[in-house]
Amino acid sequence: MKKFLQEFKEFAVKGNMIDMAVAVVIGTAFNAVVSTLVKKVIMPPLSLLTEDVTLTNRKYVLREASEGVEEVAIGYGELIEVFVDFLIIALTIFIVIKGMNRFKSKAEDPKDIEVETPKNIELLSNIEELIKEQNELLKNK
């Protein structure tokens, strides 16, 4: 039990837990932005294409409602709206990660002088060059 608590303390102190908390907060805020974008910007024009009926209300009625009997319907409109939400979120995350990866690859390239290379990458690059020089010297012997 003591080892478990020690591992948890290391996990929390190293920042993993804080990183996850920040990610959850940002993800929640991002979800609100995307939901508003879909509901208030994207869905109204799509609703015009579907006879001024909001897609959320679109459904296929299997059984009409009558006295004492509830309507049974397949609500496909809400599924379409959630699918559009998903596509926008996936596309946005793809674009952000693609941009971050491009910046990361530039930062890790020791020959790129536009972006400052992290110290560990610079040291590894220097070691790699020294090994190449050493191999050349050994070949010439």
Secondary structure as UniProt FT lines:
FT   HELIX           2..13
FT   TURN            14..15
FT   HELIX           16..37
FT   HELIX           38..42
FT   HELIX           43..49
FT   TURN            50..52
FT   HELIX           55..57
FT   STRAND          60..63
FT   TURN            67..68
FT   STRAND          72..74
FT   HELIX           76..108
FT   TURN            110..111
FT   HELIX           119..140
//
